[in-house]
Amino acid sequence: MAQEKKLSRRERERLRQRQDILAVALELFSLKGYHNVSMNEIAEKSEFAVGTLYNFFSNKENLYQSIMIDISDKFKQSLNMALEGGQNEIEKLWNYVRTVGEVFMENHSAVRLYHAETRGTSFNVKSGFEADVRKQYEDFQQQVATIFQRGMKKKRFNKIADPYHLAVALNSTINGFLFLWLEDSEKHPYPEDPDVILNIFFKGLLAEPPRG
């Protein structure tokens, strides 16, 4: 917000127009599917001339990519803050689980669109930016692995598995909860308390040691 205040009135207006176009495009893509929406339809719905859209985006693929890049940036900024905060490794993981859920749910339309449209091999707009998305996800895997590793060195965590494998398991568990929520939020609400997820790792499943 502070950066936006430094912009000129014209720059702020262009930023607002761009955000309006992205919001309308996301709404239409989510409702009809990427392939079933035209730039003309987006222009009409957003109440801009189609030429205005091309002032911001070279084509529909570029517009779609811009939506996903903006969402990816939101994840990156929020999760970096979550992982940098916290007094210890447990608090960092707690912040991480909570923040992933919050950002996912706030941007569920874009997440749903991304996964729906990238399932088919004929969808080619993913090629330009998907590598960056995968790299960003891998970076977070590594950051979470580092937290587990530090916790082990401090004797806060037992060395029950490789730190990277623990990070993969944690992220897979989070994603499992989130996609259940995406299917039916009332039946499968995402836990408000991150401990519901973290205790799967911290407390374990067995009530007593196995026999034999």
C-alpha positions as CSV (number, residue, x, y, z in Angstrom):
1,M,0.0,0.0,0.0
2,A,2.9,2.4,0.8
3,Q,4.3,1.8,-2.7
4,E,1.0,2.5,-4.3
5,K,0.7,5.9,-2.5
6,K,3.9,7.0,-4.2
7,L,2.5,6.4,-7.6
8,S,1.1,9.3,-9.7
9,R,-2.6,9.6,-10.1
10,R,-2.3,8.3,-13.7
11,E,-0.2,5.3,-12.5
12,R,-2.7,4.6,-9.8
13,E,-5.5,4.7,-12.4
14,R,-3.7,2.3,-14.7
15,L,-3.0,-0.1,-11.7
16,R,-6.7,0.0,-10.9
17,Q,-7.7,-0.7,-14.5
18,R,-5.3,-3.6,-14.6
19,Q,-6.7,-5.1,-11.3
20,D,-10.2,-4.7,-12.6
21,I,-9.4,-6.5,-15.8
22,L,-7.7,-9.3,-13.9
23,A,-10.6,-9.7,-11.5
24,V,-13.2,-9.9,-14.4
25,A,-11.0,-12.3,-16.4
26,L,-10.6,-14.6,-13.3
27,E,-14.4,-14.5,-12.8
28,L,-15.1,-15.5,-16.4
29,F,-12.4,-18.1,-16.6
30,S,-13.6,-19.7,-13.4
31,L,-17.2,-19.7,-14.6
32,K,-16.7,-20.8,-18.2
33,G,-13.2,-22.2,-18.5
34,Y,-10.2,-20.5,-20.1
35,H,-10.9,-21.7,-23.6
36,N,-14.5,-20.5,-23.6
37,V,-13.8,-16.9,-22.9
38,S,-12.6,-14.3,-25.4
39,M,-10.8,-11.0,-24.9
40,N,-13.9,-9.2,-26.3
41,E,-16.1,-10.8,-23.6
42,I,-13.6,-9.8,-20.9
43,A,-13.6,-6.2,-22.3
44,E,-17.4,-6.0,-22.3
45,K,-17.7,-7.4,-18.8
46,S,-15.1,-5.1,-17.4
47,E,-16.5,-2.1,-19.3
48,F,-13.3,-1.3,-21.1
49,A,-12.6,-1.1,-24.8
50,V,-10.9,-4.2,-26.1
51,G,-7.9,-2.1,-27.1
52,T,-7.5,-1.1,-23.4
53,L,-7.0,-4.8,-22.6
54,Y,-4.3,-5.1,-25.2
55,N,-2.6,-2.1,-23.7
56,F,-2.0,-4.2,-20.6
57,F,-1.8,-7.7,-22.0
58,S,-0.4,-8.9,-25.3
59,N,-3.0,-11.7,-25.6
60,K,-5.3,-13.9,-23.6
61,E,-2.5,-16.2,-22.6
62,N,-0.6,-13.3,-21.2
63,L,-3.6,-12.2,-19.3
64,Y,-4.1,-15.7,-17.8
65,Q,-0.4,-15.9,-16.9
66,S,-0.6,-12.5,-15.2
67,I,-3.5,-13.8,-13.0
68,M,-1.4,-16.8,-11.9
69,I,1.8,-14.8,-11.4
70,D,-0.1,-12.3,-9.2
71,I,-1.5,-15.2,-7.1
72,S,1.9,-16.8,-6.9
73,D,3.5,-13.6,-5.7
74,K,0.8,-13.3,-3.0
75,F,1.7,-16.8,-1.8
76,K,5.4,-16.0,-1.9
77,Q,5.1,-12.8,0.1
78,S,2.8,-14.2,2.7
79,L,4.6,-17.5,3.2
80,N,8.0,-15.8,3.5
81,M,6.6,-13.6,6.2
82,A,5.2,-16.6,8.0
83,L,8.5,-18.5,7.8
84,E,10.5,-15.5,8.9
85,G,8.3,-14.9,11.9
86,G,7.9,-17.0,15.1
87,Q,10.3,-17.4,18.0
88,N,11.2,-21.0,17.3
89,E,10.8,-23.8,14.8
90,I,7.4,-24.9,16.1
91,E,6.0,-21.4,15.9
92,K,7.4,-21.0,12.3
93,L,5.6,-24.2,11.2
94,W,2.4,-23.1,13.0
95,N,2.5,-19.8,11.1
96,Y,3.2,-21.6,7.9
97,V,0.3,-24.0,8.1
98,R,-2.1,-21.2,9.1
99,T,-0.9,-18.9,6.3
100,V,-1.0,-21.5,3.5
101,G,-4.6,-22.1,4.4
102,E,-5.5,-18.4,4.5
103,V,-3.9,-17.5,1.2
104,F,-5.3,-20.6,-0.5
105,M,-8.9,-19.9,0.6
106,E,-8.6,-16.2,-0.2
107,N,-7.6,-17.1,-3.8
108,H,-9.5,-20.4,-4.2
109,S,-11.0,-19.4,-7.5
110,A,-7.6,-18.9,-9.1
111,V,-6.3,-22.1,-7.5
112,R,-9.3,-24.1,-8.8
113,L,-8.8,-22.6,-12.3
114,Y,-5.1,-23.4,-12.4
115,H,-5.6,-27.0,-11.5
116,A,-8.6,-27.4,-13.8
117,E,-6.9,-26.0,-16.8
118,T,-3.5,-27.6,-16.4
119,R,-4.9,-31.2,-16.3
120,G,-5.2,-31.4,-20.1
121,T,-2.1,-31.9,-22.3
122,S,-3.6,-29.5,-24.9
123,F,-3.4,-26.6,-22.5
124,N,-0.2,-24.8,-23.5
125,V,-0.2,-21.5,-21.7
126,K,1.3,-23.1,-18.7
127,S,4.6,-23.7,-20.4
128,G,6.0,-20.2,-19.9
129,F,5.4,-19.8,-16.2
130,E,4.8,-23.2,-14.7
131,A,8.5,-23.8,-14.2
132,D,8.6,-20.7,-12.1
133,V,5.6,-21.9,-10.0
134,R,7.3,-25.3,-9.5
135,K,10.5,-23.7,-8.5
136,Q,8.8,-21.4,-6.0
137,Y,7.0,-24.5,-4.5
138,E,10.3,-26.3,-4.3
139,D,11.9,-23.3,-2.6
140,F,9.2,-23.5,0.1
141,Q,9.8,-27.2,0.5
142,Q,13.5,-26.5,1.1
143,Q,12.7,-23.7,3.6
144,V,10.4,-26.0,5.6
145,A,13.0,-28.7,5.5
146,T,15.5,-26.3,6.9
147,I,13.1,-25.6,9.8
148,F,12.8,-29.3,10.6
149,Q,16.6,-29.7,10.3
150,R,17.2,-26.8,12.7
151,G,14.7,-28.2,15.1
152,M,16.5,-31.6,15.1
153,K,19.9,-29.9,15.8
154,K,18.3,-28.1,18.8
155,K,16.8,-31.5,20.0
156,R,13.4,-29.9,19.6
157,F,12.4,-32.6,17.0
158,N,13.3,-36.3,17.0
159,K,15.2,-37.5,13.9
160,I,12.5,-39.7,12.7
161,A,13.0,-39.0,9.0
162,D,15.0,-36.9,6.5
163,P,14.1,-33.2,7.0
164,Y,13.2,-32.8,3.3
165,H,10.9,-35.8,3.5
166,L,9.2,-34.3,6.5
167,A,8.7,-31.1,4.5
168,V,7.1,-33.0,1.7
169,A,4.9,-34.9,4.1
170,L,3.7,-31.7,5.8
171,N,3.0,-30.0,2.5
172,S,1.2,-33.0,1.2
173,T,-1.0,-33.1,4.3
174,I,-1.8,-29.4,4.1
175,N,-2.7,-29.8,0.4
176,G,-4.9,-32.8,1.2
177,F,-6.9,-30.8,3.8
178,L,-7.2,-27.8,1.4
179,F,-8.4,-29.8,-1.6
180,L,-11.0,-31.5,0.6
181,W,-12.1,-28.0,1.6
182,L,-12.2,-27.1,-2.1
183,E,-14.5,-30.0,-2.8
184,D,-16.9,-29.4,0.1
185,S,-16.0,-26.6,2.6
186,E,-18.9,-27.4,4.9
187,K,-18.2,-31.1,5.1
188,H,-14.4,-30.7,5.2
189,P,-13.5,-27.3,6.8
190,Y,-9.9,-26.4,6.9
191,P,-8.7,-26.5,10.5
192,E,-8.8,-23.1,12.1
193,D,-6.1,-24.4,14.6
194,P,-2.9,-25.4,12.8
195,D,-2.2,-27.9,15.6
196,V,-4.8,-30.2,14.1
197,I,-2.4,-30.7,11.2
198,L,0.9,-30.4,13.1
199,N,-0.1,-32.8,15.8
200,I,-0.2,-35.5,13.1
201,F,3.5,-35.1,13.1
202,F,4.2,-34.0,16.7
203,K,2.1,-36.5,18.6
204,G,2.2,-39.5,16.4
205,L,-0.5,-42.1,15.8
206,L,0.3,-45.0,18.1
207,A,-1.1,-44.9,21.6
208,E,1.6,-47.4,22.8
209,P,4.6,-49.2,21.2
210,P,3.7,-52.0,18.9
211,R,4.1,-55.5,20.2
212,G,6.4,-58.2,18.9
